Structure formats: structure tokens, C-alpha cells
Amino acid sequence: WMLAGFGITYRIDFALYLLGLFMLNTVYYFIFYIIMKLMYKERITGLTVVFLVLSLTCAVTSMYCFLHKSISWSETPAQSRTYNQDCILLNFYDFHDVWHFLSAVGMFFMFMVLLTLDDDLSHKPRCDIPVF
């Protein structure tokens, strides 16, 4: 409710606000799951840590590109063109394009983290796995 009140009070762009809300919710559950794994003495494999580092690197870099504001959803396409910037990658892609690439790669690595997070439990009987 506090986040909803904040969004209404400061008139944040709805699409950006909803994206942030979903991202925060996912991050909270993800951190909760990792903390619970560590509390129950489960281990996190090295491959999962590599995927996590790659995902976070892509996420931070893509957020940098996203915040460079090369478009505006709240204006017409003609008005949004005024935000266009010079190309930064291969003299063809601008910040918005790089954001799309990096966020896609970051999501791929995050899914790989989720896929490999419970690899340490593959040979453990189901009745011995705590559910939280």
C-alpha cells in the first residue's frame, strides 16, 4: 500500500512504476529463498554463483542504459524522437537498443540461476528436503 501511495503522490509513469514493483517483488522472494537455503545448510553451487554474477553484471549495465532516457512512453512518437541519442555500439545501436540486449541476456542468466539453484538437492531424498 505504501508503494501504491508513493506512485499516486508523485505521479510516476505507470509502466515504469509497475515494472519496478514487479522487479522488487521478484527480488524479495529470490533473496528470501537464498537466505532460507543457507539457513537450512544447503549449499549453492559454483555454477549458480557464476550465473548470478553474470546476471547482476548485465542487470546493472542495462539499468544504466535504461536510465539514459532515449524514449518517452508518455508522449507521441514524434515528440519521443527528440530523446534520440547518438549510437554507442557499432555505430548503429543506441542506449535503448543496448538496454534491450543486456536485459535479455541478464534475464537468461537469472533463469539459469533459478534452474541450477537446487542442483545440490538432486541426490537427496524428497522427504529430507525442507519446504519453506
N, C-alpha and C positions, 0 to 999 in steps of 0.2 A: 504494500500500500504506500510505503514511503517513496518507492521509485515511481509509482503512478502519480503521486502528488508532485514530485520533482518535475516529471515530464510535463504535467499540466501547467505548473507555475512558470517554468522557464521556456515554454513553447518550443521544445526541441523537435526537430524534424522527426515525424512519426516512424518512418522506415529505419532511420539511424537509431532511434530510441528502441524500437523493437529488436533490432539486430543486437544492440548492446545488452538488452535484457536477456535474450536467449543465450548469448555468449556467457554472461555472468552465471546464469543458471547451470549451464553445462560445466563451466569451470568449477563451480562449488561442488557439484556431485562428483566430478573427477577427482578433486583434491580429497574429498571425504573418502572415496573408495581407496585411494592410495594410502591415506592415513590409517584406515581400518586394516588394510593388508599388512602394514608394518606393525600395527599393534598386535595382530594375531601371529606374528613371527613368520609371515610369508615373505618370500624374497622377490625382488624384481630383477629380471634377467638383464644381462648386459646389452642384448639386442634391443630390449624395450627402452633402456636408457638412451641408446644411440638414436632411436626413433623419436624419443621425447625431445632430445636436444635439437635434432633437425627440425622438428615441428615448431618448437619455440623460436628457433632462429628465423624460420620462414614467417611465422606469425608476427614477430616484432618488425621485421623488414617490411612485410606487407602493410602493417598498420602505419608505418612511416609513409609509405606510398599513398595509402588511403587518406591520410590526414593532409595531404598536399592539395586537396580540393581542386581537382581538374574538371569536375562536373557539378551540376546542381540539379537535384531531383525536383525541387520546388519551383523551378522556372521553366519557361518554354524552351524547346530545343535551340531556337535562335538566340535566346538570352544565355543559355548554358554554354554556347560556343565561346562566349567571352572568357570563360575559365580555361580554355585550351592553353597548353603549355608546350614548350619545345620537347622534342623527343629525347629520351635519355638512354635508350637501349637500342643499339644497332641503327641509330639514326632513323628509327621507324616507330618505336613504341614509347608512349608517354607514361606518366606515373599511374594513370588509371589502368592501362594495359598490364603494366608490371604488377600492379596490385592483384589483378585477376590471376596472373600466372602464379605468383607467390602464395596467394591464399589457397589456390587449388592444390599446390604441392604441400603446403602446410596441413591442409585437411587430410590429404593422403597419408602423410606421416602420422597424424593424430589417429587415424583409423588403424594404422599399423600398430601404434601403441596399444590401442584397445584390443586388437587381435592377439597381441603377444603378451599382454599384461598378466594373464593367468597361466602362462606356459609352465610355471613351476608346480602347478597342481595337476599336470597331465597324468601322473602316475600315482596320485593319491586317491584312495577310495572316497567315493562321494559322501559316505556317512561321516567321514572325518573332516570334511570341508565346512567351516563355519559360514553361515549365511548372515550377512548384515545389510 
